[in-house]
Amino acid sequence: MLATVKTADTDPQMTKRHRLYDAFFAREPERFEPMRLNLNRAPAFAGLAWGLQAR
């Protein structure tokens, strides 16, 4: 999945959940929030939204 979107795999030894968390800038709100807002655009029509869970 990360290779498909041309995003670096931070550490192949970590669990998938942690790798995706790190790869998608969850620790950098200025980069993460715009992506999260775009992701939530379509599900919002059905009353759904994706949030962020801290690890």
Sine and cosine of phi, psi and omega as CSV:
sin_phi,cos_phi,sin_psi,cos_psi,sin_omega,cos_omega
0.00,0.00,-0.71,0.71,0.00,-1.00
-0.90,0.43,-0.63,0.78,0.02,-1.00
-0.91,0.42,-0.59,0.81,0.00,-1.00
-0.88,0.48,-0.64,0.77,-0.01,-1.00
-1.00,-0.08,0.21,0.98,0.05,-1.00
0.82,0.58,0.75,0.66,0.04,-1.00
-0.89,-0.46,0.68,-0.73,-0.03,-1.00
-0.92,0.40,0.63,-0.77,0.11,-0.99
-1.00,0.10,0.93,-0.37,-0.15,-0.99
-0.90,0.44,-0.63,0.77,-0.01,-1.00
-0.29,-0.96,0.98,-0.19,-0.04,-1.00
-0.86,0.51,-0.23,0.97,0.00,-1.00
-0.99,0.13,-0.28,0.96,-0.01,-1.00
-0.99,0.15,0.25,-0.97,0.06,-1.00
-0.93,0.37,0.38,-0.92,-0.03,-1.00
-0.85,0.53,-0.67,0.75,-0.02,-1.00
-0.86,0.51,-0.71,0.70,0.00,-1.00
-0.94,0.33,-0.60,0.80,0.03,-1.00
-0.90,0.44,-0.69,0.73,0.02,-1.00
-0.93,0.38,-0.64,0.77,0.04,-1.00
-0.85,0.53,-0.74,0.67,0.00,-1.00
-0.94,0.35,-0.65,0.76,-0.07,-1.00
-0.93,0.38,-0.50,0.87,-0.05,-1.00
-0.98,-0.19,0.51,0.86,0.25,-0.97
0.87,0.49,0.46,0.89,-0.05,-1.00
-0.88,0.48,-0.36,0.93,0.04,-1.00
-1.00,0.03,-0.08,1.00,-0.01,-1.00
-0.87,-0.49,1.00,0.06,-0.10,-0.99
-0.83,0.56,-0.54,0.84,-0.02,-1.00
-0.92,0.40,-0.37,0.93,0.06,-1.00
-0.98,-0.18,-0.56,0.83,-0.09,-1.00
-0.96,0.26,-0.71,0.71,-0.10,-1.00
-0.84,0.54,-0.71,0.70,0.05,-1.00
-0.87,0.50,-0.61,0.79,0.04,-1.00
-0.92,0.40,-0.68,0.73,-0.01,-1.00
-0.90,0.45,-0.67,0.74,0.02,-1.00
-0.88,0.47,-0.66,0.75,0.05,-1.00
-0.91,0.41,-0.63,0.78,0.02,-1.00
-0.89,0.45,-0.61,0.79,-0.06,-1.00
-0.98,0.19,-0.19,0.98,-0.09,-1.00
-0.85,0.53,-0.78,0.63,-0.03,-1.00
-0.95,0.33,-0.74,0.67,0.00,-1.00
-0.90,0.44,-0.37,0.93,-0.01,-1.00
-0.87,0.50,-0.50,0.87,0.02,-1.00
-0.92,0.40,-0.38,0.92,0.04,-1.00
-0.98,-0.18,0.12,0.99,0.01,-1.00
0.99,0.16,0.37,0.93,0.00,-1.00
-0.93,-0.37,0.35,-0.94,0.09,-1.00
-0.39,-0.92,0.55,-0.83,0.06,-1.00
-1.00,-0.09,0.71,-0.71,0.03,-1.00
-0.92,-0.39,-0.24,-0.97,0.03,-1.00
-0.82,-0.57,0.82,-0.57,0.08,-1.00
-0.98,-0.22,0.80,-0.60,0.09,-1.00
-0.95,0.32,0.55,-0.84,0.03,-1.00
-1.00,-0.10,0.00,0.00,0.00,0.00
